[in-house]
Amino acid sequence: MLMAAGTVTLAGMAIGPFWRLARAAVVPLVSWLPWPLLVGGALAALGAAVLIAALLRERLANRKNDNNLKHP
């Protein structure tokens, strides 16, 4: 448990600077885009997330019937 806590702590410390850099780069980029383009991009990202979730759910549901997915 201590190793997991240390890993989470180190990951949090490493992600912080990258998160600040991403916000600093993305906010000026997004601020000049027209709102229909922003809405379309958000809907496309949401659709991709739903598609991936549905594919994973179906794949996990078929796992017990598919011999190629069983672990040796």
C-alpha positions as CSV (number, residue, x, y, z in Angstrom):
1,M,0.0,0.0,0.0
2,L,2.9,2.3,0.7
3,M,4.3,1.7,-2.8
4,A,0.9,2.5,-4.3
5,A,0.7,5.7,-2.3
6,G,4.2,6.7,-3.3
7,T,3.4,6.0,-7.0
8,V,0.2,8.1,-6.8
9,T,2.1,10.9,-5.1
10,L,4.9,10.9,-7.7
11,A,2.4,10.8,-10.5
12,G,0.6,13.7,-9.1
13,M,3.7,15.7,-8.8
14,A,4.7,14.9,-12.4
15,I,1.2,15.6,-13.8
16,G,0.9,19.0,-12.2
17,P,3.5,20.9,-14.4
18,F,2.2,19.2,-17.5
19,W,-1.4,20.1,-16.6
20,R,-0.4,23.8,-16.1
21,L,1.4,23.8,-19.4
22,A,-1.6,22.2,-21.2
23,R,-4.0,24.8,-19.8
24,A,-1.6,27.6,-20.8
25,A,-1.4,26.3,-24.4
26,V,-5.0,25.2,-24.9
27,V,-6.9,28.2,-23.4
28,P,-5.5,30.8,-25.9
29,L,-6.0,28.3,-28.8
30,V,-9.7,27.6,-27.9
31,S,-10.6,31.2,-27.1
32,W,-10.5,32.3,-30.8
33,L,-12.4,29.3,-32.2
34,P,-16.1,29.8,-33.1
35,W,-18.6,28.2,-30.7
36,P,-20.1,25.9,-33.3
37,L,-16.7,24.4,-33.9
38,L,-16.2,23.9,-30.1
39,V,-19.6,22.3,-29.7
40,G,-18.9,20.0,-32.7
41,G,-15.5,19.0,-31.3
42,A,-17.0,18.3,-27.9
43,L,-19.8,16.2,-29.4
44,A,-17.3,14.3,-31.5
45,A,-15.2,13.6,-28.4
46,L,-18.2,12.5,-26.5
47,G,-19.3,10.2,-29.3
48,A,-15.8,8.6,-29.5
49,A,-15.9,8.0,-25.7
50,V,-19.3,6.4,-25.9
51,L,-18.2,4.2,-28.9
52,I,-15.1,3.0,-27.0
53,A,-17.1,2.3,-23.9
54,A,-19.6,0.3,-25.9
55,L,-16.9,-1.7,-27.7
56,L,-15.2,-2.5,-24.4
57,R,-18.5,-3.5,-22.8
58,E,-19.3,-5.8,-25.7
59,R,-15.8,-7.3,-25.7
60,L,-15.9,-8.0,-22.0
61,A,-19.4,-9.5,-22.3
62,N,-18.2,-11.9,-25.0
63,R,-15.0,-12.8,-23.2
64,K,-16.4,-16.0,-21.6
65,N,-17.6,-17.3,-24.9
66,D,-14.4,-16.5,-26.9
67,N,-11.6,-19.0,-26.4
68,N,-9.0,-16.5,-27.9
69,L,-9.6,-14.1,-24.9
70,K,-9.1,-16.6,-22.1
71,H,-5.9,-16.5,-20.2
72,P,-3.8,-19.7,-20.1
